[in-house]
Amino acid sequence: MVIAVQPRPAATAKALAAARLPSLRHFGPNWYATVMGTAIVANAGAALPVDVPGLRAVCTAVWAFAAALLVLVLTARAAHWIHHRDQAREHLLDPGVAPFYGCLSMAMLAVGIGALTVGQDVIGDSAAVATGAVLFVVGTLIGLSAAVVVPYLMVVRQKVTPGSASPVWLLPVVSPMVAASLGPLLVPHLPAGQWQEAMLLLSYALFGVSLIATMLILPMIFSRLIHHGPLPLVLTPTLFLVLGPLGQSTTAVNKLADVAPGAISAPYADGLSAFAVVYGVPVMGFALMWLVLAGAMVVRAARDGMPFAMTWWAFTFPIGTCVTGLEGLTRHTGLVALEWLAVALYALLVAVWAVTGVRTLRGLFSGALLTAPGQPRPATVRTR
């Protein structure tokens, strides 16, 4: 006699989900970094203070690719939540993964910035403004939510051990700063008067949210490095994330200074123009210092066998924000030295984006980047 054993409905559902989409189980929110890192190549290149034949056309094509990539990653992430909800919930409770939810907002906002700078060459002015406005509203709301929800979960649900501060903690709080850079691009398209002034001041409020939160986190990151030594090898590239709020804040204040004269009364407009330089120059000075420090750490980790991982995308967007910050300072100071520094960093950005993109495609097609993450290799001891 044959006895048929019926599987439990829950087990059956999980088995079917795994059979349908096994490759998406470990497709985390960190994949939005591919969109950010690609969009910043277009955004930074479009504002480069030198005339390079054909550069705008290339940047437009890169932006279109970033927009398509955003749709693709959004679709994959939606499928991840539908078919692997248990894993998605685990991500929210993991202090090493949850901060990457801030990348969703920044991916949308970065594509929105590109729509208003180069996208109109492809989709037209009206569609570009509409796209930028929608991505600003949605991206800002998601970014502000991440800036509150992720720290809240770290306090009440996640187990954060002493000395575990990480540069990825900056990701949820940087997204309002990216929104503060997109807001000024929408100001000229709003009705004069109250609407333009409201957008200007809203952007400064978003700037303040991100700046103060960053000032709270940066000391913890530096303290962790001093007291506990280098990061694990695979996490070493995340040191470049510190450049994000530095370069993006400089970008934001310079873009806001560009539109301030038409949006707010003269005394304030003049003060905001001065603030862009007074704030931006010392912040970019610190950013360049951190770039050298983080670069030295990466060289050390590479000599010790630093493997390729999605953390390599931390090289792209943060360096790109430094390029856009230097571009803004070049406009307001006229210094040729800043112009050539922006060009040099843009060349570095393109190089790391190309290398990281190729390695990502290789890991994606081989399946290596879609497997469960392993335990990070520790850094070597300080005495080396």
C-alpha positions as CSV (number, residue, x, y, z in Angstrom):
1,M,0.0,0.0,0.0
2,V,1.3,3.4,-0.9
3,I,0.7,6.3,1.5
4,A,0.8,9.8,-0.1
5,V,2.2,12.4,2.2
6,Q,1.1,15.9,1.5
7,P,3.7,18.6,2.1
8,R,2.8,21.5,4.3
9,P,1.4,24.5,2.5
10,A,4.1,26.8,3.9
11,A,6.9,24.5,3.0
12,T,5.4,24.0,-0.5
13,A,5.2,27.8,-1.0
14,K,8.8,28.3,0.0
15,A,10.0,25.5,-2.2
16,L,8.1,26.8,-5.2
17,A,9.4,30.3,-4.6
18,A,12.9,29.0,-4.4
19,A,12.4,27.0,-7.6
20,R,11.0,30.1,-9.5
21,L,13.5,32.7,-8.4
22,P,16.4,31.1,-6.6
23,S,18.9,33.7,-7.8
24,L,17.1,36.6,-6.2
25,R,17.1,35.4,-2.6
26,H,20.3,37.3,-1.8
27,F,19.6,40.2,-4.2
28,G,19.9,42.9,-1.5
29,P,19.3,46.7,-1.5
30,N,23.0,47.2,-2.1
31,W,22.3,46.6,-5.8
32,Y,20.9,50.2,-6.0
33,A,24.5,51.3,-5.7
34,T,25.0,50.2,-9.3
35,V,22.4,52.8,-10.4
36,M,23.9,55.5,-8.2
37,G,27.4,54.8,-9.4
38,T,26.3,54.8,-13.1
39,A,24.2,57.9,-12.9
40,I,26.9,60.0,-11.2
41,V,29.2,59.3,-14.2
42,A,26.6,61.1,-16.4
43,N,25.8,63.9,-13.9
44,A,29.5,64.7,-13.2
45,G,30.5,64.5,-16.8
46,A,27.7,66.8,-17.9
47,A,28.9,69.6,-15.6
48,L,32.6,69.1,-16.2
49,P,34.2,72.6,-16.6
50,V,36.1,71.7,-19.7
51,D,34.9,71.3,-23.3
52,V,35.4,67.7,-24.4
53,P,34.0,66.8,-27.8
54,G,31.3,64.2,-27.6
55,L,31.3,64.0,-23.8
56,R,27.7,65.2,-23.5
57,A,26.4,62.6,-25.9
58,V,28.3,59.9,-24.0
59,C,26.9,61.2,-20.7
60,T,23.4,61.2,-22.1
61,A,23.8,57.5,-23.1
62,V,25.1,56.7,-19.7
63,W,22.2,58.4,-18.0
64,A,19.7,56.5,-20.2
65,F,21.5,53.3,-19.2
66,A,21.3,54.3,-15.5
67,A,17.5,55.0,-15.9
68,A,17.0,51.5,-17.5
69,L,19.1,50.0,-14.7
70,L,17.0,51.7,-12.1
71,V,13.8,50.1,-13.6
72,L,15.6,46.7,-13.7
73,V,16.8,46.8,-10.1
74,L,13.4,48.1,-8.8
75,T,11.7,45.1,-10.6
76,A,14.2,42.6,-9.1
77,R,13.9,44.1,-5.7
78,A,10.1,43.9,-5.9
79,A,10.4,40.2,-6.9
80,H,12.7,39.7,-3.9
81,W,10.2,41.1,-1.5
82,I,7.4,39.0,-3.1
83,H,9.2,35.7,-3.3
84,H,11.8,35.9,-0.5
85,R,10.0,38.0,2.2
86,D,11.7,36.2,5.0
87,Q,15.1,37.2,3.7
88,A,14.0,40.7,3.1
89,R,12.9,41.0,6.7
90,E,16.3,39.6,7.8
91,H,18.0,42.4,5.8
92,L,16.0,45.0,7.7
93,L,17.2,43.5,11.0
94,D,20.8,43.2,9.9
95,P,22.8,46.4,10.9
96,G,25.2,45.7,8.1
97,V,22.5,45.5,5.4
98,A,19.7,47.7,6.5
99,P,21.6,51.0,5.9
100,F,21.7,50.1,2.2
101,Y,18.0,50.9,2.0
102,G,19.1,54.5,1.7
103,C,20.5,53.6,-1.7
104,L,17.0,53.3,-3.1
105,S,16.4,57.0,-2.5
106,M,19.8,58.1,-3.8
107,A,19.4,55.9,-7.0
108,M,16.1,57.7,-7.8
109,L,17.4,61.1,-7.0
110,A,20.6,60.6,-9.0
111,V,18.6,59.5,-12.1
112,G,16.3,62.6,-11.5
113,I,19.3,64.9,-11.5
114,G,20.4,63.4,-14.7
115,A,17.0,63.8,-16.3
116,L,17.3,67.6,-15.7
117,T,20.9,67.9,-16.9
118,V,21.2,65.6,-19.8
119,G,18.0,63.7,-20.1
120,Q,16.1,66.4,-21.9
121,D,18.3,65.7,-24.9
122,V,16.5,62.3,-25.2
123,I,13.1,62.8,-23.7
124,G,12.5,66.5,-24.1
125,D,12.2,69.4,-21.6
126,S,8.7,68.7,-20.4
127,A,9.2,65.0,-19.8
128,A,12.6,65.7,-18.2
129,V,11.0,68.2,-15.7
130,A,8.2,65.8,-15.0
131,T,10.6,62.9,-14.4
132,G,12.8,65.0,-12.2
133,A,9.8,66.2,-10.1
134,V,8.4,62.7,-9.6
135,L,11.7,61.3,-8.7
136,F,12.4,64.2,-6.3
137,V,9.1,63.7,-4.5
138,V,9.3,59.9,-4.3
139,G,13.1,59.8,-3.6
140,T,12.9,62.5,-0.9
141,L,10.0,60.8,0.9
142,I,11.9,57.4,0.8
143,G,15.1,59.1,1.8
144,L,13.6,60.8,4.9
145,S,11.9,57.5,5.8
146,A,15.2,55.6,5.6
147,A,16.9,58.3,7.7
148,V,14.4,57.7,10.5
149,V,13.5,54.0,10.2
150,V,17.0,52.6,9.8
151,P,18.4,54.4,13.0
152,Y,15.2,53.4,14.8
153,L,15.7,49.8,14.0
154,M,19.3,50.0,15.1
155,V,18.1,51.3,18.5
156,V,15.2,49.0,19.2
157,R,15.5,45.8,17.1
158,Q,19.1,45.3,15.8
159,K,22.0,44.0,17.8
160,V,24.8,46.6,17.4
161,T,28.0,45.7,19.2
162,P,30.5,48.2,20.6
163,G,33.1,49.1,18.0
164,S,31.0,48.0,15.0
165,A,30.5,51.5,13.6
166,S,30.7,51.3,9.8
167,P,30.8,53.8,7.0
168,V,27.6,52.2,5.6
169,W,25.8,53.9,8.5
170,L,26.1,57.1,6.4
171,L,23.9,55.7,3.6
172,P,20.5,56.4,5.0
173,V,21.4,60.0,6.1
174,V,23.1,61.0,2.9
175,S,20.0,60.6,0.8
176,P,18.4,63.9,2.0
177,M,21.6,65.7,0.8
178,V,21.1,64.2,-2.7
179,A,17.6,65.6,-2.6
180,A,19.0,69.0,-1.6
181,S,21.0,68.8,-4.8
182,L,18.0,68.0,-7.0
183,G,15.7,70.6,-5.5
184,P,17.6,73.6,-7.0
185,L,17.3,72.2,-10.5
186,L,13.5,72.3,-10.1
187,V,13.4,75.9,-8.8
188,P,13.5,77.6,-12.2
189,H,10.5,75.4,-13.3
190,L,8.3,76.5,-10.4
191,P,6.1,79.7,-10.3
192,A,8.1,82.7,-9.1
193,G,7.6,83.9,-5.5
194,Q,6.5,81.6,-2.8
195,W,6.9,78.3,-4.7
196,Q,10.5,79.0,-5.6
197,E,11.4,80.2,-2.2
198,A,9.7,77.2,-0.6
199,M,11.7,74.8,-2.7
200,L,14.9,76.7,-2.0
201,L,14.4,76.6,1.8
202,L,13.1,73.0,1.7
203,S,16.4,72.0,0.0
204,Y,18.4,73.8,2.7
205,A,16.3,72.0,5.4
206,L,17.2,68.7,3.7
207,F,20.8,69.8,3.6
208,G,20.6,70.4,7.4
209,V,19.0,67.1,8.2
210,S,21.8,65.2,6.4
211,L,24.7,67.4,7.6
212,I,23.9,67.2,11.3
213,A,23.2,63.4,11.1
214,T,26.6,63.0,9.3
215,M,28.4,65.0,12.0
216,L,27.0,62.6,14.6
217,I,28.2,59.5,12.7
218,L,31.6,60.5,11.4
219,P,33.3,60.6,14.8
220,M,32.0,57.1,15.5
221,I,33.5,55.8,12.3
222,F,36.9,57.4,13.0
223,S,36.8,56.2,16.6
224,R,36.2,52.6,15.4
225,L,39.2,52.8,13.1
226,I,41.5,54.2,15.7
227,H,40.5,51.8,18.5
228,H,39.8,48.6,16.6
229,G,42.1,48.8,13.6
230,P,41.4,48.4,9.8
231,L,38.1,47.2,8.5
232,P,37.8,43.6,7.2
233,L,39.3,43.4,3.7
234,V,36.0,43.1,1.8
235,L,34.6,46.1,3.6
236,T,37.7,48.4,3.1
237,P,36.2,50.1,0.0
238,T,33.3,51.4,2.1
239,L,35.8,53.9,3.6
240,F,35.1,55.9,0.5
241,L,31.5,56.4,1.6
242,V,32.7,59.1,3.9
243,L,33.3,61.2,0.8
244,G,29.6,61.0,-0.1
245,P,28.2,63.6,2.4
246,L,31.3,65.8,2.0
247,G,31.2,66.1,-1.8
248,Q,27.3,66.0,-2.0
249,S,27.0,68.8,0.6
250,T,29.4,71.0,-1.3
251,T,27.5,70.2,-4.5
252,A,24.2,71.1,-2.8
253,V,25.3,74.5,-1.5
254,N,26.7,75.5,-4.8
255,K,23.6,74.5,-6.8
256,L,21.5,76.3,-4.2
257,A,23.6,79.4,-4.6
258,D,23.1,79.3,-8.3
259,V,19.3,79.7,-8.1
260,A,19.1,81.8,-4.9
261,P,19.2,85.2,-6.6
262,G,15.9,84.5,-8.4
263,A,14.2,82.7,-5.5
264,I,14.9,84.8,-2.4
265,S,15.6,88.5,-1.6
266,A,19.0,90.0,-2.3
267,P,20.6,90.0,1.2
268,Y,20.0,86.3,1.7
269,A,20.9,85.5,-1.9
270,D,24.3,87.2,-1.5
271,G,24.9,85.5,1.8
272,L,24.1,82.0,0.3
273,S,26.5,82.6,-2.5
274,A,29.2,83.4,0.0
275,F,28.3,80.5,2.1
276,A,28.7,78.1,-0.9
277,V,32.4,79.0,-1.0
278,V,33.1,79.5,2.7
279,Y,31.5,76.1,3.4
280,G,32.6,74.2,0.3
281,V,36.4,75.0,0.3
282,P,37.2,73.6,3.8
283,V,34.9,70.6,3.4
284,M,36.5,69.7,0.1
285,G,39.8,70.1,1.7
286,F,38.9,67.5,4.3
287,A,37.4,65.3,1.5
288,L,40.7,65.3,-0.3
289,M,42.5,64.4,2.9
290,W,40.1,61.5,3.5
291,L,40.5,60.4,-0.2
292,V,44.2,59.9,0.4
293,L,43.7,58.1,3.7
294,A,41.0,55.8,2.3
295,G,43.1,55.2,-0.8
296,A,46.1,54.2,1.4
297,M,43.8,51.8,3.3
298,V,42.6,50.3,0.0
299,V,46.1,49.8,-1.3
300,R,47.0,48.0,1.9
301,A,44.0,45.8,1.7
302,A,44.7,45.0,-1.9
303,R,48.2,43.9,-1.0
304,D,46.6,41.6,1.6
305,G,44.2,40.0,-0.9
306,M,41.1,42.2,-0.9
307,P,38.5,40.3,-3.0
308,F,36.0,41.8,-5.4
309,A,32.6,42.4,-3.9
310,M,29.6,44.7,-4.3
311,T,31.4,47.0,-1.8
312,W,33.6,48.2,-4.7
313,W,30.7,50.3,-5.8
314,A,31.6,52.5,-2.8
315,F,34.4,53.9,-5.0
316,T,32.0,55.4,-7.6
317,F,29.2,57.6,-6.2
318,P,31.3,59.2,-3.5
319,I,34.1,60.2,-5.9
320,G,31.5,61.5,-8.2
321,T,30.1,63.8,-5.6
322,C,33.6,65.2,-5.1
323,V,33.7,65.9,-8.8
324,T,30.4,67.8,-8.8
325,G,31.4,69.6,-5.6
326,L,34.6,70.8,-7.3
327,E,32.6,71.8,-10.4
328,G,30.4,74.0,-8.2
329,L,33.4,75.6,-6.5
330,T,35.0,76.3,-9.9
331,R,31.9,78.2,-11.0
332,H,31.9,80.4,-7.9
333,T,35.6,81.0,-7.5
334,G,36.9,80.8,-11.1
335,L,40.0,78.9,-9.9
336,V,41.7,76.9,-12.7
337,A,43.3,74.6,-10.1
338,L,39.9,73.4,-8.9
339,E,38.9,72.9,-12.6
340,W,41.8,70.6,-13.3
341,L,41.3,68.8,-10.0
342,A,37.7,68.1,-11.0
343,V,38.9,66.7,-14.3
344,A,41.5,64.4,-12.6
345,L,38.9,63.0,-10.2
346,Y,36.4,62.5,-13.0
347,A,39.0,60.4,-14.9
348,L,39.5,58.4,-11.7
349,L,35.7,58.0,-11.4
350,V,35.4,56.7,-15.0
351,A,38.2,54.3,-14.4
352,V,36.8,52.8,-11.2
353,W,33.3,52.7,-12.7
354,A,34.5,50.7,-15.7
355,V,36.5,48.3,-13.6
356,T,33.8,47.8,-11.1
357,G,31.1,47.5,-13.8
358,V,33.0,44.8,-15.7
359,R,33.7,42.8,-12.5
360,T,30.1,43.1,-11.5
361,L,28.8,41.7,-14.8
362,R,31.3,38.9,-14.5
363,G,30.1,38.0,-11.0
364,L,26.5,38.4,-12.0
365,F,26.7,36.0,-14.9
366,S,28.7,33.5,-13.0
367,G,26.3,33.7,-10.0
368,A,29.1,34.5,-7.5
369,L,27.4,37.8,-6.5
370,L,24.0,36.2,-6.0
371,T,25.1,33.6,-3.4
372,A,24.8,33.9,0.4
373,P,27.5,36.3,1.7
374,G,30.3,34.6,3.6
375,Q,32.1,35.7,6.8
376,P,34.3,38.7,5.9
377,R,38.0,38.1,6.1
378,P,39.5,40.1,9.0
379,A,42.1,42.8,8.3
380,T,45.7,42.0,9.1
381,V,47.1,43.1,12.5
382,R,48.3,46.6,13.0
383,T,51.9,45.7,13.4
384,R,52.3,45.0,9.6
